[in-house]
Amino acid sequence: MWVRPPDRPGPRGNLPDLAIREGQWKLLVSRQGTRAELFDVLADPREQKNLAAEHPDVVQRLSAAVIAWDKSIPPRTADSPAEK
C-alpha cells in the first residue's frame, strides 16, 4: 500500500491518492473511495485497461483495505523524515 503525494500527477494526469497491490491486482482509489482504477498488472503491465467495472468485488475489498490503512497511519507533514 502507498500514498501518492498530491503534488505529483501521474503519467495519465491527476491520479487517485491511494494505491494497493495484491497478487495480480493493483488498485488506485481516492481517499473517499471514488475514482477506482483496477488493473491486472500481470496481464496488463502498462495499466492500460481499467477493470474496475468488471470486478466490483475486488474494488470493494481492496478499497476498504487501503482506506483503513491510510486512516491508521499518521498524517505526513513538512517535518516528516520522508519529506526531508
N, C-alpha and C positions, 0 to 999 in steps of 0.2 A: 504494500500500500504506500502511496505517496501523495503529496500535495504539490500542485503546480503553482509556483509563485505567480501572483496576479499580474506582475509586471512583465511576464514572459509569454507572449502569444505563441501558439504552436504553429506548425507548418501549414495548417488548414485554417488559420485565423485564430479567433478567441476560443480556446478550448475550455471545457469544464475544469473545475478546480481540483477534483479528486480523481485518483486512479487506483485500480486494484487489478492484480494479476492472479489468476488461479488456473493452473494447468494450461489448457489451450485458450482460455478466455482472458481478455483484457477489457475492463470496463472503465470508461471515463464518465463522470457524472458531476453535476453541480452539488454544492453543499445542501441545496434544498431538495435534492433527489430528482431534478429535472435534467433535460438535455442529455439523456443517456446515449452513449455510443458504445456498442459492444462489438468486439472483433474476435475472430478465431485467428490468433496470431500464428498458429502452425500452418493453417491453410492459406492465410492472407497476411504475410509478414509486413506488408506495406500499409496495412489497415485501410483498405480501400472500400470495403463493403461493411456497412453498419448493419449488424444482425439483431439489433435491439427489438425490433418489432416481431422477429421470428422466434425469439427466445425470452419472452417476458418473465418467465420463472427465474432464469439466470440473472437477468437485470435486477429483479426484485431482491434476490438473495444477496448478490454482490453489492448492490446499493446499500442495503441495510447494514452490511458488514463494514463497508468503508466509511459510511456516515457515522456509525457508532464509534469506530476507531478515531475519526477526526475529532469528534466531541470529547474523546478521552485524553487527547494529548494537549499539553499546554500551548496556548497561542504563541506564535513567533513574534518577536519584537526586534527592533533595531539592535538590541543588545544580545540577541541570541547568538551563540557561537557560530552557527551556520551562516549568519549574515556578515560576519567579520572577515 
